[in-house]
Amino acid sequence: MQRKPLTGIRVLEFGGYISGPYATSFLCSLGADVVKVERPGTGEDFRRGADADSVYFRQYNTGKRSLAVDLKSAEGVQLVKDLVPRCDVVLENLRPGKMDALGLGRSDLTALRPDLVYTSVTGFGPGGAMAGRPAYDMIGQAFGGLVSSLSNQGEAQLTGTCLADLITGLSTATGILAALVGRGTSATGVHLETSITEAVSTLTADAVAQLFETGTTPTRQSRHPQAQNFCLKTASDDFVVLHLSSSQKFWESLVAAIGRPELLADARFTTYADRMEHYFDLARILDGEFMLRPADEWEKVLIDHDVPFAPVLSVEDYRLHPQVQWLDVFEPERDGLALTRVPWRFDGERPGRPGSAPRVGEHTLEVASEVYDADRVRDLIGSGVRCTAPER
């Protein structure tokens, strides 16, 4: 890739864990210069005491620069303000009001850079009775309907990954990109606000439609009859998933693939509506059929009959699959970690994630020197409180 789309864009990031840093990791991969503002000493909490060796921290922060500064000191706040005129985006995922209390709220910073894209990511939004409550990934999944819609009826259970944080990061990055495009036609900036609660709604849109169509609360199994999804164990103990949807063609193809032509004449399965009504009867039949052959045989048969299916892969299987490798979804493994790349290609090429995750304050001297002379930088660093950099 000759030039990444966000080359020349500067971002200041305040926050930690996943939702905010994941958003800026997209921007970083697209060429933006992301400066991560952290507390001196330990840095953000997701470093988990391992500094730049935390695999979680590396996944969401590789390629960024770290500025360690004490935001409880007037000098630390002033350094941030002096950097703002050089920045296009500020992102914070602190509790509502925290940045204002530090003197780094939207009005404070847009006074210094009028066209600034000031981005705030919260748990429940900036107002309302729940605004001040702490929110993390599973809180967002529970409150937003994901836990309910991904569980069996009456048996709520935790999901297996951080869906709420990840979709918040992706939706935040999308909003920032839109704001940057809009800024090109205006001399003023924008206060972009989102929350875990709002971002999760993008994952429950289909469940909301199902609620209005059926009048019943969606659960893990309630969409399967509508989508004609089946998860089937094979004779090799591997699983495959089918997704027939409403297509009569795919139903007929499946019947041919399993060698059960009599099912076409079965009144329970004649039409899509019939198959929805008798979904669980059909599921039991398919359970029995798919146990007759191993997964590799089913793969060939289903491909030959053009039946929509996929093997159920583990994350490791997915990472190593030839199709995924062809797509360059992951950065080549370095030091025991394969970083996930952004999900887009530009002119056929997926942006890589060069560089490494920064140590706490690794770029403090470098960043401060962009706005201060050597004497003032030495004063800040020398205090050991206002601004710190790691020992070399």
N, C-alpha and C positions, 0 to 999 in steps of 0.2 A: 504494500500500500504506500503510494508516494506521499500522501499527506492525510493525516487523520482529520475527521470532520471538525473536531473541537480544538484543534491546534490554535494556540493564542488565547484560549479562554482560561481564566484564573478563578479558582474556587477556594473559599475558606470554609472548612468543616468544623463544627462544634458538636460533639456528641460521641456516642459509642455504641457498642454491641452491633446490631445488624441493620436495622431499617435505614438509618441515615448513612452509615458507611457503605452499605451495599449500593445505595443510590449514587454516591460519589465515585464508587469503584467503576460503575458504568461510564461516567464522565471521564474518569482517568483513562480507561481503556480506549476511549474515543479521542484522546489527545489532550484533554484539559490538564492543567497544572493544578493539582489538588494539594492544598496545604492543610494538614490536620492539626488543629490546635488542641494540645493536651496539657494535663496538669504536670508540673515538674516531678521528676522522680519515678513514679509508678506508671504514668501515662494513663490511657483509658482502661476501663475494667476488663475488656475482652482480651487484654494481653495476658491476664490470669497469672501474673507473676513471672511470665516467661519472656517478657520483652518481645523482640521480633521473632522468637522461635515458636510462639503459639500458632498452631496450624489454623485455628479459627481466625485469629487476627490477620494472618497472612492472606487468607482467602478473600477478605473484604478490604484489605488496605495495601496490597502490593502496588508499588508504583507511585504512592503518595509521598509527600514530604512531611516531616514531623517538626512542629514548632512547640516547644515546651515553655509555657509561660504561665505565671501566676495571675489569674484573672481576679484575685481578691486584692491585688495591689493596683494602685493608680497607674504605675508605670507599665504594668502588663496590659491593662486595658488600653492605655494610650498607644502602645505598640500595635495592637490590633487595629485601632482606629487609623493609625498612620498607614497601615497596609491596605485598608479598604478601598481607597481611590484606585488602586491597581487591580481590584477584583471585580469580576462580573457577577459572581454568585456567592451568597453566603447561605450555608445550610446549617440548621440546628435542630436537634431532636431532644431538647430538654423539656422539662415540664413548663406549661404555660406561665409566662411572667418571669421566668428565670433570667432570660437574656435582658429584659428590661431592667431588672434589678441590678444587673452587672453594668448597666449603661451601654449595652450593645444591642438594644432593641431595634426594630425596623426604623423608627423615626431617627434614632441616633445615627444609624449607618447610612441611610439614604440621604441625610444631610451632607454626607461626605461624598457619596456617589449616587446621584439622582436616578440613574438608570439601573441600579442594582436589582438583581433578582434575589429577593430575600425569602428564603424557604424555611418554613416551620413544619416539623413533623411531630405530632403528638399521639397520645394513645386514644383519646376520646374526642379530640377537637379542642378549640380554644375557649369554648364557653359551655354553658349547661351545667347541670348538677354534678356530672362525673368528670369534668374537665381536669380537676386537680389530682385525680386518682392515678397511682402508678399502673403502667400497662406494659406487659411484655408479650412475647409471641403467643403463648397458649392462652393468655387472657383475651387477646384479640380473636383467637380462633373460637373460644368458647362464647364470647359475647356476640360475635358476628355471625353465628349460625353454622360455622364449619364443623365444630365438634358434633353438633346434632345431625347435620346432613351426611356426615361421614361415619356415623355410628348406626347400629341396628336400633330399631324402635325400643325405647325403654332401657337401653343398655349403653349409655354414653361412655365413651372411652377416649383417651388421649390419642391424637394422631402421631405419626412417626417422624415428622420433620417440621421445620419452622415455617409453615406456609404463610402465616400472617406477616411475619417480618420480611420474608422474601418478596411477597407481592407488594408490600409497602415500599420497599426499596425500588422495585421496578416501576411502580406507578409514580413514585416521587421523581425518578430520573426522567420519565416521560413528560411529567409536568414541567420540569426545568427546561427540557429541550423545547417544549412548546413556548415557554416564556421567553427563551432566548430568541426564537424565531420572531415572536411578536415584538420584542424589543427593537428588532431591526426596522420596524415601521413607526416607532414612537421614541421620543426622547426621555420618556419616563420609565421607571422600573415597575415592579409588581411585587406584591406580597403573596407568594404562593404558599397556600396552606393545605395540608392533608393530614390524615391520621390513620392509624392502624384500622380503626373502625370503618372509615370510608374506603380504604384500599381493599379490605376483605370483601366489600360488596361486589367487587369485580369478579370474585371467585364464586359468589353465590347467585349471580344473575340467572343462571339456568334453574337453580332451586326455587328462586322467586317466581319464575314463569311457571314452574311445576305446581307451586302452591296455588297460583291463581287458576291453573287449568283443572286441577283435581280437587281443590278445596281442602286438601289434607297436608299436614306438615311433612316435608320431604325428609327421608332418612336414607341410610346407605343403600337399602334394597329397593326403595320406591322408584328410583329412576331406571333400574335395570329392565323392567318390562317395557317401558317407553322406548328406551334406546336399543332394546334387544341385545343387551350385553350378557356374555356368559364367561365365567372363569372356570376352566375345565382341567382336571388332573388327567395326565396321560399314563400309559403303562410304564413309562420310564421315571415316574414320579415328578416329572416336570409339568408346568402348567402353561396353558395357552389361553389367551383372551380373544373372544369373537365380538364383533360389533356389527350387527346386521342392519340396525336402524329400521326404517320403514320400507326399505326396498324389497319388492317381490323378487327381483332378480337374485339378490344375495341369499334370500331364503331358498330359492330353487337350487342355487349353486351349492348351498350347504347340504341339502337333501341328497344331491348327486354325489357329493364328496363322501358322505357317510354311507352311501349305498342303501338308503331307506326310502325308495320312491313312494311307498304306501303312505308316507306322512303327508304327501301333497293332497291326498284324498281325505285326510283326517279332518273332520269338521272343526276340531279345536284349533287348527293351525292354518286354515284356508286363507284368511286375510291377515293383514297387519293387526287389525283390531282384535281378531280372534287370538292371535299369538300373544298380544298384550294381556288379554283376559286369562289365558291359560299358560302364562309364562312359566310358572313353577312346574307344571306338568312337562313342558318342553325341556326345561332345565334338567329334570331327572332323567329324561331319555338321553340327552346329550352327555350327561355324566357317565352313563353306562357305555355309550358308544366310544367315548374318547379314552376309556380305560382299556380298550382293545388293542391299541397301537402305541408305540413310543412316540415321543415328541418329534423326532427327526422325520419319521414317516408322515406324521400329520402335517408337518411343514410343507413337504413336497405335494401332498394331496391338496391341501388348502390353496397353495399357490397355483396348482394346475387348474383348479376350479374357480379361481378369482374370488375367494372368500376373504373378506377383511379380517385379519387376525394379526396377533403379535405374540411372540413368546414372552412370558413373565420373567424379566431379567432382574437380577440384583443390581445395585448401583455399580458394583465392580464389573459385572458382566456388561452393563451398559457402557461403561467407560472404555472397555476393551473391544467393543463390538466393531467390526470393520466399517459399518456404515457411519458410526459415530466418529471413528478415526478419520474417515474420508471427509467428514464435515468440519474437522478441526475444532470440535466442541471444547476440548481441553488443551491447555498449555502442556507441552512436554514436561514430564515429571522432573522436578528439581528438589533435591533435599527431602525426599519423601512426601511430596505434595504435588498433585496435579491441579492447577488453578483452572476454574471454569471461565471460559471466554464469554464475551457478550454474544447474544443470540442473533446477530446480524452479520451479513457479509456485504461488503461494498465493492462493486465491480469484481465480484467473484472471490474476494479475499476477506477472511475473518480477522479483525484486529487482534493482535496478540497482547500479552500482558508482560511487557519487559520490566526489568528492574526487580527490586525486592521490597519486602515490607520494611519500613523504617524503624530504627531503634528510637526509643523515647528521646525527643529533642535532637535527633541526628542532624536536622537541617536548621536548627535555631540560629546559628551564626550566619548561615547563608541567607536565610529569609530576612533576618533583622538587618543585615548589611545592605539589603535592597533599599531601605529607607533611612538608615542611620549611618553616621560616619563611624570610623573605627573606635574612637574614644567613647562614644555613647554605647556602642555595642559592648565594649569591655566593661563599662559600668554596670550594664544590665546583667551580663553573665557573671561578673565578679560577685554580685550580691548573693548569688545562689538561691534566691527566693523569687525574684521577679521573672527570671528567665534562665533556663539551664540547657546545657548541651552535654552529651555523653563524653566521657574521657576518651581520648584517642590512644 
